[in-house]
Amino acid sequence: MCGNALAARCVHLPTQRNGRPLILDKPRLAVPPLVPPREMSLFLDLDGTLLDLVDDPGSVVADASLRGLLTRVTERLDGRVAIVSGRSIAQMDAILGPLAHELAISGSHGSEHRWQGIAAHPVRPPALDEAHARLRDFADAHAGVRVEDKSYGVALHYRTAPTIEPEVRTLAAELAEALNLQFQPGKMMAELRLPGGDKGKAVRMLMGRAPMAGTRPFFLGDDDTDEPGFVAARDLGGAGILVGSRTVTAALYALPDPASVHDWLARITA
């Protein structure tokens, strides 16, 4: 819950700037157009965008088909492809294998980065260890709840126990307030993470560097955590592409599911 005294530690989606609406309730969004590859940079979320959501996040591995597709897209765009995820860089390395070192990678909701062999990592606050212990106690006491430990965050997943959502989110918001962490709600997930980062900041940082500078960014994502990335992409002359069917979004286009994302990416390489 993000109300009252707890609001300061919750993530709030941008709603307006200089009178211009940023998150709109829209009718059905159009399929994204194909932009000339020389004009675009791609920013791709991982879970729910490139990969189907699963009950156990720790079981996810990109198959050879997806790795090959990402390799071809990266070659077609002369390296202008980034994976921007709430996962840590260490988790993305495990999921993507050696390919992860060939891409721009922004992990932990824009808190850590790696590109062209150069990595930047913040200091992990001790409060995350306490948060992990508290969330582990909760998960142990409730069937169907899983803990995911990240480098700069810890999350509770309750996809197989959806009725417990109010209790999970109340606990996460209270811990965020008490431990000076950021509460990041998501799809059947509540995360406590390092404050300050978001996916929009990652987009802006990478777009300021060669070879992405001067191109149009397109950000693909499925969750509320991707909305700052949609806003940044639009503000920099590109667009957000929602994966799914939500209508309250800053995205200008939509694709229904990860399979359709793969098809759209394949068309870029044609």
N, C-alpha and C positions, 0 to 999 in steps of 0.2 A: 504494500500500500504506500502511496506517495503523497499522503496528505498531512496537514497540520504540522506538528513539530518535526516530523521526519522528512519533510519535503526537501530540505537542503541537501540531503545525501542521496536523493533519487535522481535518476536521469530523466530529464524532461525534453521532449522533442521540440525543436524550434517551431514557432507558430507564425511569427511575423517579424519583419525587419523593414524599417522605413515605410511602413504601411503596406508592404508587399507580402501576401500570404506565402508561406513556405510549405506548409503541409495542408493539402486540400482534400476534401471529400469529393472524389471524382467518379464519373461513370466508368464503364469498362475501358481499360487502357488499350491502346493499339500495340500491335507487334512492332518491335523496334526496327527501324530501317537499316539497311546495310550502308555504312559509311565507307568511303574510300579508305583502305587500310593505312595509307600514308598520312591520313588526317587524324587518326584516332589512337588513344591509349585505353587499355582495358584494365579495370579494377574488379576483381572477382572475389566474392565471398565464397566460403568453402561449404559448410554444412547447410543443406537446404537449397543450395544454389548449384554448385558443381556436384555435390553428393546428396543422396537422399538422407533424410533424417532417420535415425534409428534409435531404438530404446537404450542401447549401450554405446555411448560416444567413444569409449575406448576401443571398440572393435572395428572402427572405420579405417579402411585402407583404400587408396585410389588404385583401380585396376589398370592393366596395361593399356586398355583402350583410352581411358581418360588421360593417362600420362602422355600417350602418343598425340592425342588431340591438343593438349596444352603445349606440347613441343612444337607442333606445326603452327599453331596460332602465334606463339612467341617468335618463330622464325618469320612468319608473314608480316608481323608488326615490328620487325627489327628490334625485338627485346622490350617493347613497350607493353608488358603484361605484369600486373601485380596481383598477388593474393593478399587480401585484406580480411582478416578473420579475428573473431574473438578467441580462437585457439592461440596457444603460445607458439613461438617459433619452433621450439623443441617438438611439440605435438605435430606441427605441420611437416617437419622433417620426417617424422615417423610415418605420416600418412602418404606423403608424396615421394619419399625416397630421394635419390640424388637429384631429381628434377627440381626440388625446392631450392637448390643452390644456383640454379640457372635463372630463377625468377626474382623479381622484387618481392619481398615478403614483409608484411606488416602484421604483427601479432598482438594479442592481448588488447584488442580494441584500440589500436594505434599507439600503444605504449612502448613497443619494441619494434625494431626495424633491421632488415638486412638486405643489402643490394650490392652486387659487384664485389663480393667478398668483404664488405665493411659492415659491421654490426654495431648497433647501439642498444644497450639494455639499461633500464633503470635499476635502482636498488629495490629489492623486495622488502616491503615493510614487515616487521615482526607481527603486526596485527593480523596478517593473513594466516599465520599459523594458529592463532587463537580462533579466528573465524572457521578455519578448517576443522578444528576440534569440536566446536559447537555444532557445525553442520553435520559432522560425522555422527555425533551423539543423536541428532535428530533423525538422520537416515537410519541408524541402527534401530530406532524405536518405531519406524514406520515402514511397512512393506511397500515395495515398488518405488522407493526413492533411492537415487544413486548420487554419490558425491563424485565430482570431477575436479581434480586438483590441477591447477595451471601454474605457470611460472609466476604470474602476477595477478592471480585471481583464484577463486574457488566457487564452484557452482553446484547447486542441487538440481537434478533432473527428476521430473515426476511424470513423465509421459505415460507410464503404466499405472499411475495413481492420480488422475486429474482432479479428483474432488478435494485433494489436499492443498490445492493452489492457494486459497486465502491464508491458510496457516503458514505455508512456506514463505509467502511474500511478506507477511507481517514479521516473521522471524528475521528475514534478510534485511528488511528496512530498519528494524531495531538494532541489529548488529552493525549495520553501516553507520548509524548515528553514534553508537557507543564506541566504535573502533576507528572512526575517521576514515572509512572506506566508502566506495561508491557502490550503490545498489543498481544493478543492471538487469531489469526483467527481460525475458525473452520467451520464445515458444516453449511452453512447458518446462521452463527453466528459470531459476533465479540465481544471479551471480553477484558475489562481492568481489570488487576488484580495485586495483590501484586507481586513485582519482586522477582526473585531468585529461586522459586521452579519449579520442573518439575516432571513428573511421574517416570522418570528414577532414580532420587534421592530417591524417595519413595521406589522403588524396592531395591536399594542398601542398604538402611537403614534397611528395614525389613529382607533382606537376611542375614544381619549380626547378627541376633538375633535368639535364639531358639524359636520355633522348626524348623524354616525355614533354618537356617544355615546348610550347608552341603548338601542341596538338589539342584535340578535343577529348576530354575524359568521359568514359562511359562506365558507370558503376553498376554491377549486377549483385543483388542481394534479396533476401527473402524476409527479413525480420525487422522489428523496430530498431534494432541496433545498427541497421544499415541506413537509416534515414539521414543521419549527418553526412554519409557518403553521397547519397542522392543529391542533397542540397549543394555540397561542394562541387559535384560534377556539373550540375546545372549552372551554378554561379561562374564556373570556368569555361562555359561555352559548350558543354556536352549535355549529358542527361543521365538520370537514374533509370534503371530497368528493374522493375519489381518481379521477383519470381514467386508467383502465387496470385491470389485473387483479392487482396485487401484493396479498399478504395480510398482510405485515408492515408495518403502518402505524398511525398515530394517527387516520386518517380513520374516520368512522362510516358513511359512505355512499360509493357509487361510481357512475360512469358509464363506459361502455366506451371512448369515443373523443371527439375534438373535435366530430364531427357530432352526437353525443348531447348534448354540452354545449350546442350551439346550439339543439337542440330543447327542452332544459330551460329555457334562458333565454327562449326564445320563449313558453313556457307562463307565465312570470312576467308577461309583458306582456299576456297575454290578458285 
